[in-house]
Amino acid sequence: MSFRSIEQLLRRNSKTKISRNIVDGVHDQKEEQLVQSLRELLLASNQLPDKFDDYYVLLRFLRMRGFNILKAKEMFLNMLKWREDCSVDAIANDFKFEEYDAVKRCYPHGFHGVDRFGRPLYIERVGLVDLSKLMQVTSIDRYVKYHISEQEKTISLRYPVCSLVAKRHIASTTAIFDVKGLGLNNFSKSAREMFAEIQKIDSNYYPETLNQLYIINAGTGFRALWKVLKAFMEARTLAKVQVLGTNYLNTVLEAVDQSNLPDFLGGTCTCPTGGCLLQDKGPWTDPEMVRASKEAFGKGQKSFNELTATVACESFTGCQVGIDTGENILQKQVDEQISEKIRELEHCAVQSNEVSKGTQIQEIAAKKIFYIATECSFFVIQTLQTLICKQQELTGHIEQLRKILQ
């Protein structure tokens, strides 16, 4: 392999890594070590299916268990058993919720755009739920299956598409629950059972997928009910809940743009054809965005071994980096550093008259350069100080090569 070929590989790899940042996000070094430890523990016992061999999946379980690796492992294995016992993959692929429209009419809920960070925005008008009608058109069991199918769709479709649009890793949802009129008197046994089951599923099997929950229009009746509901919720989940009264709008608008907020909540959106909560409004309904997310993320979640896979995001106009963006500037700086170091390496190789030694140097150089290539993605998300550190690291490799030549 010639040095020019190495240079082309390195530049291609660095560009791919920049795209992978959209998919993979920013990794905290300490968290990454803990994730790797959990991963190795699961692999050692052959308990890590390829589908869940994913950095952010494992991180979610670690966070939910306070980064206690053994507790996170136990929680993860309980999730796998639940998925098998409940045939979750079959629900995600085959479950048909024919009563969807009827349920929406007596239980207004749905996704509606994104928050200011780019996360999916989920809204429920809990105070308008007609439970007697809801139980006539569906059952608790079927509604829970519908909820599971929606959770699977959010993880496999909504989050990836939102990540591409926002150009950052998205793995959680912002939610608004309008509880106007809800209290102990109209929160029946069936409602409590359904709430408890859904809360159990979300907390135990889809942990850390809630960014923030705004409970709005909370009156005295709901606040009494809230004391009961809190008993079903994990402490980490409770920390993400804000219970607000009727003066909620300014707080909510800090997280959600008014254009993404339905008019009945104080926003400016007035979706046609049935109203805002029937539309499943969001970038995940755009066929081009769905295609782009499948190219970038593949079918399902990326494993640790796929983190260097090629990303086709650049081919989609919605994900292209503009000429004047910070990412493009840093890419140019990366290219300049690559060219400079390649010239130095070529100079080192020319100094040797021994073909065998020259071959050895090229092999060493290729390995060193490929190592640096895997680090290039961090140029996009770190400061120029990191870039300088990598320069110094590569300079050290060059000095080692010079010593070999001498």
N, C-alpha and C positions, 0 to 999 in steps of 0.2 A: 504494500500500500504506500503510495507516494505521499509526500507532505501536502501536496495540493489536494489530493483526495481526502486526506484527513481534515484539511481546512473546510472543504465542502461539507463533509459529514458534520463537523462541529457547528458550522453556521446553520445547517438544516436542523440539527438537534436543538440548538439554542432557540430557534424560532418556534419549533414544536413545543419546547418547554414553556415559552411565553404563553402559548395557547393552553397548555396544560394547567397553568395557574388558574384559569377560569374554572377548569374542572376540579382541580385538587385543592385550591385555596392555599392559605398560608398555614404552615405547620409550626406550632410552638415546639421548641427543642425538647423540653421536659415532657410535654404531652406525647411527643412522638416516641420517646424512649419507653414510656409506659404502655403506649399502644403496641409497640413492637414486643414488649414483654408479654402482654396479654395474648398477642398473636402467636408467639412461640409456645406459650403454655397450651393454647388450644390445638396447635399443630402437633405438638408432642403426643397428645392423646387422640389425634385424628378426629377432632371435633369442630373443625372449621370448614364448612362447605365453601366452595369457590364463590358462590353467590354473595356470601357475607365476608369474604376476605377483602375487606374494604376499610381504609383508614378511618373514615368518618363514622362508619357503623360501629366499630369497636370503641371509638372515642366517645360516642353517645352513651354507651353502657358504662364506661369508666366514669364519666362525669356524673351520671345518675347515682353511682355508688361511691362518690367522693374519692375517686381514683384508687380505691381498694381493689387490687387486681383479682383477688380470690372471690370477692363479692360480685365484681363485674363478670367474672367467668360464670359464676352460678346463675346470675341473671340472664346472661347470654344463652346458656344451655337451657334454661327454662323457656326462653323465647323459641328456641329450635323445637323443643318438645311440643309447645303450644301450637306452633305452625303445623307440625306433623299431625297432632291430634285433631286439629280443626280443619285440616286440608286447606290451608291458607292459599297456597299456590293455585289450587283449583278454583277457589273463590275469586282470586284476582283475574284468572283467565276465563272462567266459564259462567260465573254468577250473573244472572239477569234479573234486574230489579224492575219488573214490569210496572210496578205501582209507583214508579218514580214521580210522575206528574201529580198523582193523587196525594202522595206523601208531602210533596212540596207545598201543596195548597193548604194542608192543615198543620204543617211544620215548616215555616219559611226559613230556609237556610241555604247556604251555598258559598262558593268562592266568587270573589268580585274584585278583579284587578290585583294590584300589588301595593305594598307599603312603600315608604320613601327609600328604603334600603334595597327594594327589589324582591322582597319575600311575598309569597302568596298571601292574600288577605281573605280571611274566612269570616262570614257573618251569620249569626243566628238571631232570629227574633223570637226568643224563648217565651216571652210574655204572650205571644199570639198563638202558641201551640194549643191545638184542640185534641187532647189526648183520647177522648172517646172516639172521635172520627179516625184518629191515627190508628188505633187498635182495630178499627173496622176494615181499614184498607191494607194493613200489614200486621205483622207480629213482631214481638221483641226479638225473636231469633232472626227473622229476615232483616229487620232493621240493623241489627248488629253485624250481620254479614255484609250488608250494604256499606256500613261504616268501615269495615275492614277493607272492602274493595276500594273505597275512596282513599283510605290511608295508603294502600299499595300504589294507587294511581298518582298520589301526591309525590311519593318517594321516587317512583320510576319515571314520571313524566313532568309534573309541575316543577319540582326542584331543579332538574337538569335544564329545562327551558328557561326558567327564571335566572339560573346561573349564567347562561349564555347572554341573555338580554342585559343583565346587570354587570356582566364581566367581572363577577366575583362569585365565590362559592356560596350557594344558598342551600340551607338544609333545615330550615325551620319556618314556621307559619306565624303570622300575626292574626289574632282573632278578636272579634267584637261580639259580645253577647248582649242583646237588648232585653232586659228582664222587666220592662215596664208592665206592671200588673201582676207579676209573679210573686207568690208568697206561700206560706205553709198550707193555707186552705186549698189551693188549687194545684199542689204538687203531690199527686196521688201515689199510691203504692207502686203502680206500674211505672210511673215516671221515675221514682226512686230506684227501682230495679234496673231500668234501662240506663240511667245515669251512672249507677255504680258499676255496671258491666262495661260500659264504654270507657269510663275513667280507669278501670282496671286494665283494660286492653291498651289504652294509650300510654299509661305510666309504665307498665311492665314490659310491653312488647314493642312499643315505638317511643322509647324514652328520648327526652331532649329534642323533640320536634316542635315544641311550642316556644316561640320567641317571647311573645307577650299577649296576655289576655286582658282586654278592657271589658269589664262588666259595667254597663251603663244603665241609667234610669233606675238605679237601685233605691227602692223605697224602704220603709220600715218593715214591711212584710217580708221582702227579700232578705233584708239584713238578718232577720231572725232565722230564715231558712238557710242562710249562708253559714251560720254557726253549725248547722247539721251537715251541710255538704262538705265542709272543710275536713271532716273526719275521714272522707274517702280519698283525700288527695295527699300526694307526697309533699314533703316540705319544700323541695326544690321547685315543684310546680307552683305551690302557693306563693313563692317568692316572685313569680312572674305574673301574678294577678293583681290588677288594680280595680277596686270596687268604687265606682263613681256614681254620683247622683245625676240630677238633670243638667247640671252645668259641666258636662263632660267634653263639649266640643273642642275647646282650646287644647285640652290634653290629647285628645285623639288626633287632632290635626298636626300635632308635633310628629306623629308617626305616619300619618296617611295624608296624601295630597287630597284636596277637596274634590278633584275630578274623579278620584277613585272611590269616593264615599257616596253612597246612594242619597238621594234628596231627603228620604224619610229619616236619615240620621244626621242631616245638616250639611250634606255635600251637594254637589251640583250634577251628579249623574242621574239620568232618567232613562234607563234602558227600555227600549220598546219591547213589544211582544211578551207580555207576561210579567215584566218587572225585572229589577236588577238581580234577584236571587234565583231566577230561573235560567240564567244565561251561561253559567260557569265561565264568566268573563275572565280572560287572562291571556297572556302570550302563548300558553300551551294549547290554545285552540287554533293557532296559525299553523297550517300544514308545513310551511317552509321552516318555521322554527322547530317543529317536531322532527322534521328530516335532519336539520342541522344538529339537534341534540342527540339523535341516534348516531350520527357520524362521530360526534365528539365523545359521547359516553358509551356507545355500543348498546347492546341489548342487556340492560341491567347495570349493575354497579361494577366499577373498575376494581380489579384485584391489585394487590401490592406488586405483582409481577407484570402488570400492564401499565404501570405509571409512566413508562417511556413510550407508550404506543403513539402512533401518529394521529394527530387531530386535524380534522378537515374543516375546522371552524373558520379559517381564513377565507374559504370559498363562499361563505355566506355574508352578504353585505351588511347585515345587522350586527355582525361580530367583528368587522374589519377595524383595524386600528388606524386612526387618522394620521396624516403626515406630521401634525404638530403635537401629537399626544406624548405624554411622558414615556409610555411604553415604547413608542417608535424611537425616541431620542436615546433611550437606554439600549435599544437593539443596535443602533448605529455605534454606540460606544462599545458594545460587546464585539461587534464586527471589527472595529478598529483594534481592539486588544488582541483578538484572534489573529489578525493579519500580522501584527507586530511580533507576537510570540512565535508564529509560524516561521517568519523570516529568521528569527534567532535560532530556532531549531534547525532550519536548513543550513545556516551558517555552521552550526556545530557538526552537522553530518559531513559537510564538505571538508572539514579539517582532517578527517580520517581518510587514509589511503587504503585501509584494509576493508575489503568488501564485507567480510563476515562481521567485523565490528560495526560497520555502517548499518548492516541489516539488523544487528542487535539493537543499535541506537534507535532505528526507526520503530522497532517493535516496542521498545520502552516508551518512546515518545508517543506512539499511538495509544498505549494504555494510559499514559498520563493525561493526554489531551482528552481522551474519552471520559476520564474521570472528571476533568474540569467541565466537560460538556454537560454532564448530569447535574452540575451545580448552577448552570447558566440561568435556570429559571428564576433563581433568587434575585437576579439583577433587576427584574421587573418590580419586585415588591420590597426590596431593601434599598438602603441609601447608597450613595456613591462610595461611602466608606467600605461597604462590603465588596464593591467592585475592586477597590484598591487592595483589600486583603487577598482577593483571588489573584490579582496581579502578582503580589508578593509570593503567594504560594506557587504559582507557575514559574516565577523567576527562580525559586528554590529548586524546582525540578530541572530547570535549565542548567543551573550550577552543578547539580548532580551529574547531568549528562556530560558536562565539560570535564568533570573529574574522571569520568569513564574514558573519555577521549585521550586524556593526558597519559 
